[in-house]
Amino acid sequence: MPLALVFTSAPRGLTSGRSGYVTVARHRDMPDRLAEQLEQLGTPHEAAGSATVSCRSLDAAGRRWIVLSRFTAGGLDHTRRDNRLAHHLAFALEELSALPPPAEIARRHLGWLDRWEGEPAWLEPGPVRLGPGKPLVPCARWRELAGSGAKAAWLADGGTPTPRSLSGALATDDWLRLLAEASALLGPAASTASFTTDAAVTGAAGFAWRCQAQGGELDLARPDTIPTPEGPLARHAALGVPGTASPSAAPGRAPSAPAETRREGIPAWAWVSALVATGAVVGWLLRPSGRTEPPAPPPAPRQPTAEDLAAAQRLIRDQAALSEIASATSSGDLAQAARLWMELERLAPDVARRNAEPTLSRIRARFAEAVAARLEAELDRPETARDARRAASARDDAAGALRVGASVGVPRDAAWNRLEEVAARAALLASLDVRPTLVVTGRWATAGAGPKVPLAAEFELGEEAGKAVRAFLTAGLAGSSGRGSIRLSALPHLGYRDAAAPRPTPATIEVGQTSVWIAEPAGAAPAAEVNVGARVNSVSLRLPSGDPSRLAGPLAVDLTNAGGSRLTLALVPETARLEPLRLPRSALRPEPVTRAVAPAGWVEPLLAETRFAGARLGLYPAGHVFPDRAIPSMVSPPSQVDTNLLRLSAGQGTMPRAEVLARRKAAEDGDALGAGAPWTLRAMRIDGTPAATLAEFAER
């Protein structure tokens, strides 16, 4: 049972008379000296929404402790300042023998805290609670991110943690998974692998494995620069099957122990016993009938040589690797099966040649269909679109699947075309910034005194948008003020991710008697302020050098409130327009029974998060006749297409008759998408006329 300690900013700590950054919770059994050492680690992590995890060994009370620490930041403390928290788990060294490696414990632990609420408390002892896990060997995450599972062996040279620095733009969970897989190669020595997932936060001193953003010896941002090691440990990491040498053998080097001390697998006595038993059975079967004299003793069995034992061990190893590939194939994880096959081709090409039929043929036949289905299921999860890291992971997964499929020779058929389309869909989704967006049309009122004097500009939001912004800014606010952020960027279309946009600027949220406002600190260029209330609802800017060019097109005002939630105000001047977002036809999906057309799961969060002040969003088929007094809806029933075709057939609208007939034929054939393509998403005013077209769905 680990001993826990929670350290954060609070008005009172467990120790009477202390406030500020203090221990607010710990186990009574934790030695005081250990608690003091943990408090001295502080709370170095400052970025909200992420975490830094470390593992180190400390000596206290005559024992060696392995300490997992998770550092986070977020929210405000009792003084209304940004708060941070450190949560530590201390294990006695002997406890870890029955548990996964420390990095895997940190990744799967269900009890990590991001903030402490309430009074200080003494914690009750209890076992560590872990979520579900997957086998760590073969090193699947190394294969996905570095191109080969064998590269995990660079961290486990000689059976002990090899000091290494790793770099890349990876999430904490990915770092922990990579370190856990490398730790698993160490066996009982896994607990000695000290690490940090961000050396810039914790410092690099005292850690064997240091993860950082850039400049590491093993650069996962450029996996091709990491050589693939060879040897038994590398084979074990890649295929999950120990080689003829101990897994502790260094990667790329043959073990130096004599052959007699390195024999594993089938022992010599087993060979002798098997040959003796075989000879006895054969002699009994071939005994002459009617003779009473005892049979001649069998010849002495041949003692197996080192070559015999090595051949038997290779056979066992190769069969285990093939079984692993067959298991991945039968479970439907064809991407994993293909990667394992590529490892087998590299490490044991003769075995791969002998088993290409039917193993490789099965992988090729099912690869594209199975991988496309898995990726589609991931993209259709709402959390994928809303989580930029998860969307980027799906994009990279799809791109990697295409590379692997091409490498193993997957046929370029209809299933492959579908996989390419899903990969393009994943890339598009990863390029979008899905966040709650309120579109407001209007105009800028400007005032200035000369070319070198800051230009003052104001955009009227209106009452409806003002109420929405007021509710957003006051949500999660304790008292009459709080901290948020504000940022200006270009917004040519919905979901646009401006790579050149600056980082959000910290801003103060204030609640007055009649209004609420959020403003950047003095000196920001341009300075922005949002003021909403009973008397005014507007966005105000002060532009440097009197330059009004930024006001010509749509602007995004990204706001973050005290609770960490986001809202984007899309300000569209009357003289400009928000360009439609170009989406593929696969972004729409007909219901199988009703044939109603609606946004597909992968794009639905983006559209559902969008509101238009003074209008409602509706999905419409091509050539739809306006004005339309029906209530706009994101779901288009078949009756809408039928009514539209009747109006077009009667001469309303401008669609050529041949196209009308082709669409009618598609509707009769049950092709709901084809009967209305290309579809559009529009903002509809109360009088039934479109205010703007927000998205277009291409025919293909």
Summary of the structure (lengths in Angstrom):
residues: 700
radius of gyration: 32.9
end to end distance: 57.8
largest distance: 128.3
contacts: 2227
relative contact order: 0.06
helix: 38%
strand: 24%
